[in-house]
């Protein structure tokens, strides 16, 4: 293995980080050798830096503007009124945008990899709509608490996944058939959601409609603290199912040859992806297009064969945080963040369809 001359001096201090001719970073210790592609590593680090920077900027925006040094001081020490503004009023929303955006990005990466289709997003397939249906039923029929609403979203998402899975089953589940069936189920559930809102009281229907647009304005520390442990568990589950998911990318025959139980693995990925969407939907309502756009953006940035799950999560966090900043401080009237993501996602979807059409010519 040889190293290229250009990156030979890269590294921290005097310790070089060799990059071979294929663009891999070579890390060796105690005789072990690990090869990591340099571009995804750099892209992931860059995304993490951008997420941190935009988060600090977002914490300083508002009627009481603060600079980044002032924000940092308010976070690490008691600065009186500034600390209260940052930690009690702005930080829960920023943390929620980062955590929920990451969950949406990871869920989109799981489903798009599973279906091998850039349109294989949980909001396109119908799982987001199913989670929203479960929450609406709890809210309008049962009058449940936030915990019951989260349980309803999880049950609605999983029930929708089960229906789509059964309807799409033909000696196995193929990605294109899953998407087509999911679109049909989404149409049915959207009609059901409209019916439930029309049957509810005016006050409840208006509140559910605002929440249904996807908003972070109602998020509190209680919601964030209650959802973070669930998202952490689902993050661990994502790490567990990712190796099997990479084998499924090679095709069922190759996965079988490597000892992977294809349908069981596919079902496990479905459950993890739906659970990620359900947790977000139960608290913020359905936020569209983050799960659709984040995996494809991260894939193009990383320039790899597959969709990078970690980079997709970071991209989703960055997109949702940027959309929330636009919703709060740029768009007149402080609209729900879901309105901004729909506009951005609609433009992205059109560009994606045009790109795919040109590829088929």
DOFINU-886449 format. One record per residue (C-alpha): residue number from 1; residue in three letters; x negated, y negated, z. Coordinates in steps of 0.02 Angstrom, whole numbers, plus 50000, padded with zeros to 5 digits. Layout:
NUM  ALA  X  Y  Z
...
//
This chain:
1  UNK  50000  50000  50000
2  UNK  49931  49830  49953
3  UNK  49978  49659  50012
4  UNK  50012  49512  49900
5  UNK  49893  49366  49910
6  UNK  50024  49228  49931
7  UNK  50101  49281  50097
8  UNK  49939  49346  50174
9  UNK  49920  49194  50286
10  UNK  50101  49195  50345
11  UNK  50132  49227  50528
12  UNK  50124  49154  50700
13  UNK  49958  49079  50746
14  UNK  49816  49186  50678
15  UNK  49918  49346  50669
16  UNK  49961  49380  50485
17  UNK  50124  49461  50432
18  UNK  50080  49567  50279
19  UNK  50207  49573  50140
20  UNK  50185  49710  50012
21  UNK  50216  49701  49824
22  UNK  50398  49754  49844
23  UNK  50437  49609  49962
24  UNK  50434  49710  50124
25  UNK  50361  49651  50289
26  UNK  50245  49782  50366
27  UNK  50250  49794  50555
28  UNK  50134  49920  50638
29  UNK  50100  49960  50819
30  UNK  50020  50111  50901
31  UNK  50004  50193  50732
32  UNK  50187  50170  50687
33  UNK  50236  50079  50527
34  UNK  50401  49992  50496
35  UNK  50445  49914  50328
36  UNK  50576  49777  50328
37  UNK  50628  49678  50175
38  UNK  50564  49502  50195
39  UNK  50708  49409  50111
40  UNK  50851  49476  50221
41  UNK  50743  49445  50375
42  UNK  50713  49264  50324
43  UNK  50896  49238  50275
44  UNK  50959  49308  50440
45  UNK  50841  49197  50540
46  UNK  50891  49046  50435
47  UNK  51076  49081  50461
48  UNK  51050  49096  50648
49  UNK  50959  48929  50651
50  UNK  51098  48845  50549
51  UNK  51231  48916  50665
52  UNK  51140  48847  50818
53  UNK  51112  48677  50737
54  UNK  51293  48656  50679
55  UNK  51354  48712  50850
56  UNK  51252  48575  50936
57  UNK  51316  48447  50810
58  UNK  51496  48504  50837
59  UNK  51477  48486  51025
60  UNK  51427  48304  50999
61  UNK  51571  48255  50884
62  UNK  51730  48174  50945
63  UNK  51801  48015  51020
64  UNK  51655  48017  51142
65  UNK  51507  48050  51025
66  UNK  51347  48126  51092
67  UNK  51177  48154  51013
68  UNK  51096  48325  51009
69  UNK  50976  48281  51153
70  UNK  51126  48222  51255
71  UNK  51219  48383  51217
72  UNK  51070  48487  51272
73  UNK  51055  48386  51433
74  UNK  51241  48409  51467
75  UNK  51223  48597  51444
76  UNK  51074  48623  51559
77  UNK  51109  48494  51696
78  UNK  51249  48392  51773
79  UNK  51270  48234  51671
80  UNK  51437  48186  51745
81  UNK  51572  48146  51618
82  UNK  51464  48205  51472
83  UNK  51445  48378  51549
84  UNK  51631  48390  51576
85  UNK  51667  48344  51395
86  UNK  51542  48468  51326
87  UNK  51569  48618  51440
88  UNK  51756  48606  51475
89  UNK  51830  48527  51319
90  UNK  51718  48564  51170
91  UNK  51615  48718  51213
92  UNK  51762  48843  51221
93  UNK  51816  48795  51045
94  UNK  51639  48806  50975
95  UNK  51606  48974  51059
96  UNK  51773  49039  50995
97  UNK  51732  48981  50818
98  UNK  51564  49069  50823
99  UNK  51628  49231  50902
100  UNK  51786  49245  50798
101  UNK  51699  49193  50637
102  UNK  51568  49328  50667
103  UNK  51706  49456  50699
104  UNK  51794  49409  50538
105  UNK  51631  49416  50438
106  UNK  51584  49587  50508
107  UNK  51759  49655  50478
108  UNK  51754  49594  50299
109  UNK  51583  49675  50274
110  UNK  51648  49841  50338
111  UNK  51801  49843  50225
112  UNK  51713  49779  50069
113  UNK  51578  49910  50090
114  UNK  51708  50044  50121
115  UNK  51812  49998  49968
116  UNK  51659  49952  49862
117  UNK  51757  49801  49803
118  UNK  51731  49615  49840
119  UNK  51920  49598  49858
120  UNK  51926  49732  49993
121  UNK  51954  49607  50133
122  UNK  52068  49641  50283
123  UNK  52172  49486  50242
124  UNK  52196  49549  50063
125  UNK  52228  49730  50110
126  UNK  52358  49678  50238
127  UNK  52279  49719  50405
128  UNK  52276  49536  50459
129  UNK  52459  49520  50414
130  UNK  52499  49679  50512
131  UNK  52410  49611  50666
132  UNK  52508  49449  50647
133  UNK  52670  49549  50635
134  UNK  52630  49639  50797
135  UNK  52597  49474  50885
136  UNK  52758  49396  50818
137  UNK  52861  49543  50878
138  UNK  52788  49527  51053
139  UNK  52809  49338  51051
140  UNK  52986  49325  50981
141  UNK  53068  49487  51036
142  UNK  52979  49537  51197
143  UNK  52923  49365  51255
144  UNK  52759  49439  51312
145  UNK  52604  49365  51390
146  UNK  52439  49333  51301
147  UNK  52378  49507  51351
148  UNK  52533  49589  51279
149  UNK  52514  49482  51124
150  UNK  52338  49547  51099
151  UNK  52400  49725  51124
152  UNK  52538  49692  50998
153  UNK  52413  49626  50871
154  UNK  52303  49779  50894
155  UNK  52450  49897  50878
156  UNK  52518  49804  50726
157  UNK  52349  49806  50640
158  UNK  52319  49990  50675
159  UNK  52496  50037  50623
160  UNK  52474  49942  50460
161  UNK  52307  50028  50432
162  UNK  52389  50197  50462
163  UNK  52530  50158  50338
164  UNK  52408  50097  50205
165  UNK  52294  50246  50235
166  UNK  52436  50372  50216
167  UNK  52509  50288  50061
168  UNK  52338  50275  49980
169  UNK  52291  50456  50017
170  UNK  52268  50565  49862
171  UNK  52144  50701  49909
172  UNK  52048  50564  49996
173  UNK  52056  50375  49997
174  UNK  51982  50276  49853
175  UNK  51941  50091  49870
176  UNK  52046  50025  49724
177  UNK  52200  50122  49776
178  UNK  52179  50061  49955
179  UNK  52177  49880  49895
180  UNK  52331  49899  49783
181  UNK  52432  49984  49921
182  UNK  52371  49854  50046
183  UNK  52431  49710  49937
184  UNK  52603  49790  49924
185  UNK  52613  49817  50113
186  UNK  52558  49636  50140
187  UNK  52706  49574  50036
188  UNK  52827  49678  50138
189  UNK  52754  49621  50305
190  UNK  52754  49438  50252
191  UNK  52940  49451  50218
192  UNK  52966  49533  50388
193  UNK  52868  49395  50474
194  UNK  52976  49262  50390
195  UNK  53133  49353  50445
196  UNK  53073  49364  50626
197  UNK  53032  49178  50630
198  UNK  53202  49132  50556
199  UNK  53289  49235  50691
200  UNK  53190  49155  50833
201  UNK  53236  48994  50924
202  UNK  53181  48831  50846
203  UNK  53050  48792  50977
204  UNK  52977  48967  50973
205  UNK  52979  48974  50783
206  UNK  52888  48806  50769
207  UNK  52756  48860  50896
208  UNK  52734  49027  50807
209  UNK  52720  48940  50638
210  UNK  52581  48824  50698
211  UNK  52492  48970  50778
212  UNK  52521  49072  50620
213  UNK  52424  48947  50516
214  UNK  52267  48997  50613
215  UNK  52210  48871  50743
216  UNK  52072  48852  50872
217  UNK  52152  48703  50958
218  UNK  52244  48812  51083
219  UNK  52092  48914  51134
220  UNK  52037  48900  51316
221  UNK  51896  48973  51418
222  UNK  52019  49107  51478
223  UNK  52047  49165  51299
224  UNK  51861  49163  51260
225  UNK  51809  49255  51418
226  UNK  51948  49383  51392
227  UNK  51901  49418  51211
228  UNK  51710  49419  51218
229  UNK  51695  49588  51309
230  UNK  51811  49668  51181
231  UNK  51711  49594  51037
232  UNK  51549  49653  51120
233  UNK  51616  49832  51130
234  UNK  51671  49822  50948
235  UNK  51498  49756  50903
236  UNK  51421  49911  50979
237  UNK  51548  50018  50885
238  UNK  51497  49930  50724
239  UNK  51316  49978  50754
240  UNK  51372  50159  50782
241  UNK  51475  50172  50621
242  UNK  51354  50076  50508
243  UNK  51237  50224  50468
244  UNK  51384  50329  50407
245  UNK  51448  50179  50311
246  UNK  51282  50164  50219
247  UNK  51295  50348  50172
248  UNK  51472  50320  50106
249  UNK  51403  50184  49992
250  UNK  51309  50321  49900
251  UNK  51470  50415  49862
252  UNK  51563  50556  49948
253  UNK  51457  50693  49868
254  UNK  51294  50615  49927
255  UNK  51368  50582  50099
256  UNK  51425  50764  50113
257  UNK  51251  50820  50063
258  UNK  51179  50718  50208
259  UNK  51300  50796  50331
260  UNK  51423  50651  50346
261  UNK  51605  50690  50378
262  UNK  51673  50567  50250
263  UNK  51855  50551  50300
264  UNK  51818  50546  50486
265  UNK  51685  50413  50457
266  UNK  51802  50314  50344
267  UNK  51937  50320  50477
268  UNK  51815  50262  50612
269  UNK  51763  50113  50504
270  UNK  51946  50070  50477
271  UNK  51983  50071  50664
272  UNK  51834  49961  50707
273  UNK  51871  49838  50567
274  UNK  52056  49824  50612
275  UNK  52016  49802  50797
276  UNK  51899  49656  50756
277  UNK  52036  49572  50656
278  UNK  52169  49608  50788
279  UNK  52072  49525  50929
280  UNK  52047  49366  50826
281  UNK  52227  49362  50762
282  UNK  52301  49384  50936
283  UNK  52215  49225  50998
284  UNK  52202  49111  50846
285  UNK  52330  49179  50725
286  UNK  52279  49243  50553
287  UNK  52129  49146  50486
288  UNK  52119  49185  50302
289  UNK  51972  49205  50181
290  UNK  51827  49204  50306
291  UNK  51823  49394  50299
292  UNK  51835  49385  50109
293  UNK  51699  49257  50076
294  UNK  51568  49286  50211
295  UNK  51509  49461  50156
296  UNK  51489  49409  49974
297  UNK  51397  49249  50018
298  UNK  51278  49344  50133
299  UNK  51252  49478  50000
300  UNK  51201  49348  49871
301  UNK  51087  49261  49995
302  UNK  51002  49423  50047
303  UNK  50993  49482  49866
304  UNK  51013  49665  49915
305  UNK  51107  49814  49849
306  UNK  51228  49824  49996
307  UNK  51319  49701  50107
308  UNK  51215  49655  50262
309  UNK  51327  49670  50414
310  UNK  51228  49556  50531
311  UNK  51207  49420  50400
312  UNK  51393  49433  50361
313  UNK  51433  49401  50543
314  UNK  51319  49250  50550
315  UNK  51391  49184  50386
316  UNK  51567  49206  50453
317  UNK  51522  49112  50612
318  UNK  51445  48971  50511
319  UNK  51593  48959  50391
320  UNK  51725  48956  50528
321  UNK  51629  48828  50630
322  UNK  51606  48715  50477
323  UNK  51790  48734  50432
324  UNK  51841  48687  50610
325  UNK  51729  48533  50606
326  UNK  51813  48481  50443
327  UNK  51986  48516  50516
328  UNK  51952  48411  50671
329  UNK  51848  48265  50608
330  UNK  51865  48249  50419
331  UNK  52042  48299  50367
332  UNK  52170  48168  50425
333  UNK  52285  48227  50563
334  UNK  52174  48366  50632
335  UNK  52255  48510  50538
336  UNK  52237  48693  50595
337  UNK  52074  48772  50541
338  UNK  52170  48904  50442
339  UNK  52230  48769  50322
340  UNK  52049  48722  50282
341  UNK  51994  48904  50261
342  UNK  52139  48937  50142
343  UNK  52086  48791  50031
344  UNK  51902  48840  50034
345  UNK  51944  49024  50014
346  UNK  52062  48990  49870
347  UNK  51925  48900  49775
348  UNK  51804  49041  49815
349  UNK  51929  49173  49758
350  UNK  51954  49084  49591
351  UNK  51765  49074  49564
352  UNK  51747  49258  49611
353  UNK  51882  49311  49487
354  UNK  51802  49205  49349
355  UNK  51632  49282  49388
356  UNK  51702  49459  49382
357  UNK  51793  49422  49218
358  UNK  51632  49359  49138
359  UNK  51539  49516  49195
360  UNK  51667  49627  49107
361  UNK  51643  49539  48939
//
